Amino acid sequence: MPISAPLRRPVRHRQVLSERIITMLGILWALPLTLLGALLLMLPTLLLRGRIDVVMRPTPALLVRGPLADRLLEHHPFGAMCAMAIGHIVIAQRQGLTARVLTHELAHVRQAAHWGFVFPLVYLAASFWALLHGEDAYWNNHFEIAARRAEQET
């Protein structure tokens, strides 16, 4: 038996630590968007009989639902929807949230973590790019295509 064997952490431990650091950096990078989502959507929804759940996998997010969320999503300026994400906040209808819809929105949360506070600008630029090419601003938006692809992987 050797007198002093080098102490090594398992590779899996290092990988988990790296993933956690990357996740925390993404949360910080998207924090301005998350705070905006909290102020505009989460707090009013919670004040009016809403509820909040924490989603940890595959992406950490706060899931907010309630009567106000239902109303806001039903009367969204771009048309009715069952959920939307701003930063790490996902606001969803109480009845319309499925695993597939949540997967789609969590893809947007990951996009926000990657792009940070400039995500709304690049999202709009992708919509504008689609329009310039005679395509639909939503269905042909690069970020929506990626979110729909994530849905298919569930």
N, C-alpha and C positions, 0 to 999 in steps of 0.2 A: 504494500500500500504506500503510495507516495506521501511524503510528509505534508505537502500543501498542493492540493489539486486546485486548478484555477476554477473560480466560481463563474459559471455561465448561466445566464437565464435562457430558458427554452426559447426557440425561435418564435413559437406561437405567442408568447408573452410580449416579445418585442413588436410583433405584428399588431396585436391588439392595442398596445400603447401607441403605436404610430397612427392607427385608425382613430383612436380617441383624440389625439392631438390634432389631426386633420379635421375631425368633426368640430372640435372647439374653435379652430381657426375659421371654419366656414360659418359657424354661428356668429362669431364676432364680426366677420366680414359682411354678413347680411344683417347685422344688428339694426342699422338705421331703417331698413325695410320692415323688420320685425316690430320695431317700436311704432312705426307708422300703422302697421296692421293691428297692433295692440290698442292704440289710441282710437283709431277709426272704426274698428270692427269688434275686437274682443271685449273691451271694457263696456261699450254700450250693450252688447249682446248679453254679457254677464249680469249687468244691472237690471235687465228686463227678463228675468227668469231663465237665463241661459245656463249652460254648463260647459265645463272645460275638461278635456281629457288629455293626457300626455301620451303621445305616440313615440316609441323609441326605435322601432325597427321598421323598415330598413333605414329610415331617416328620422332624427328627432324633430318633433313638431308639437305645437299645441293645437288641438282640435277643438273648435268652438261651435256649439250648436244651441239653438233656441228659437223662440218665436220671431225675434228680430232678425236673426240670420235667415230664417225662411223667407221673411218679407223682403229683405234686401236682395237675396238671390233671385227671387221670383220677379222682382222689378228692376233688375240690373239694366243700366243704360244700353249695354250691348246685347241684351236678350236674356231670357231666363236661363239660369244654370243651377246645378245642384251643389256645386262647391267651387271655391277659389282659394288661392294661396297668396299671401303677401309675406315675404320673408319666411320665417318659421311658424307663421300662423296660418292655419287652414280653417276657413269658415265653411260650414256645410249645413245643408238642410237636415232636419231630424229624420225625415223619411227617405230621402233620395240618396243617402250615402251608402255606396256598395264598396266592396274590397277593391274593385276595379277603379272606381272613381277616386278612392283614397290613394291608390297606387299612382294614378295620373297626377294628382295634386302633390304628392310627395316627390314626384319627379321635378315639379316646378320648385319645390323647396330646395332640392339638391342644386337646381340651376341657379337659384338665388344665392345659395352658399358658394357656388363657383364664381358667379359674376359680381356678387356683392351689391352695393347700393346702385351700381349702374345697370342692374338687370332690367328695370323697367324701360330704360332707354334702348338697350340692345333688343329687347322683346319688340318694342315699337318699330325699331329699325328693320327687324326681320319681317314684320307685317308690311311695312312700307316696301321692302324689297319684293315681297310676293305680289303686291299690287302693281309695282312697276313692271312686273313680268306677266301681267294679265291674270294673275291667280288670286284665289281667295285669301284675304289677310289673316284669317284664323286657321283654316284647314291647311294652308300651305306655309304657315309660319314654322320655321325650323324648330322652335322650342315646343310647339304643340305636336309636331311630328314625333319628336323624341319622347314626349310624355305618352303619346298613344303607343309608341313602341314599348315603353316600360309596362303599359297595361297588358300587352300581349305576352310578356314574359312571366306574368303571375299565374 
